[in-house]
Every structure is written in C-alpha cells, then in structure tokens.
Amino acid sequence: MSNTVVIIPTYNEKENIEAIIRAVFSQEKQFDILVVDDNSPDGTAVIVKNLQQEFHNLFVEIRKEKTGLGTAYIHGFKWALIHNYEYIIEMDADFSHNPADLINLYNACAVDGAD
C-alpha cells in the first residue's frame, strides 16, 4: 500500500478509465487509486473491477446515484482518511490532468512541504 492515493471520480468514463488507470500505475512512484463511480450505466465500474485482478492497489467505491463531482471527491477524501493515506491527489478520468504531473504534485507535498 502506498502512502498516496489518487482519487478519480467517474460517471460514464468507459472510454477513458482503463487508460488513465494504466497511466497512473506506469509512473515511477507507486500510487494507489480509488475510483469513485456514480453507478455509471456504461459499465465503468465493471472495467475497474476487472482491472483489480491485475492491480492490487486499485480500489473502487460505487455510489448508488449520480450526485456530482464535489460529493464524489468528498466521498473519496473520507475513504482515504479512514485508510490512513498521508497524501491525497485528485484527478479527472478524461486526462484533463496529466498523470506525468503526479510525481511533481507528490514531491511538492512530501519534499517541499506544500499542502
């Protein structure tokens, strides 16, 4: 288990979810991933569950309905705190955030003391 979790909220992201998960896991530093899915009708959560067979540090929380991006992040933050993560990073599934920047974000917090 890593000391850092990347929270990725999803709703109908079957086109992106596997690629973003693989991109995060391909980084030099090990990150855990929590996908918070709002019960996507397109099967996003099924793809994540299948990938859990390959990645032991991939987690998924499936919420019963679509209640929005902000509440998905809050759900993820609460989950991460319960699981004692030291660092929590949020990232969108559509690659609007570059996974290559994760190490810079981590270093800004862990090395440089940013919050």
Secondary structure, DSSP 8 states (H G I E B T S, - for coil): --SEEEEEEESS-TTTHHHHHHHHHTSSS--EEEEEE---TTSHHHHHHHHTTT-TTEEEEE-SS---HHHHHHHHHHHHHHTT-SEEEE--TTSSS-GGGHHHHHHHHHTT---
